[in-house]
């Protein structure tokens, strides 16, 4: 589980109370309260741990990147085909 501010990249990837805890960005008291909760609430960390989605394996990541590059290549080829030559 992760403790992060409710702004920026981590906030987009964490579901508060499901796989991590979010606190108000720039609020040190909110961070302290969240840390205290994480350290003292019985069963919270275990519950959050079960909500974490395992990262994809290497083969899945490679396949996803390959598909992305292939789509991009097709878009570039299509754009070049329809763009008039100078």
Buried (B, 14 or more C-beta within 10 A) or exposed (E): BEBBBBEEEBBEEBEBEBBBBBBBEEEEEBBEBBEEEBEEEEEBEEBBEEEEEEEEEEEEEEEEEEEEEEEEEEEEEEEEEEEEEE
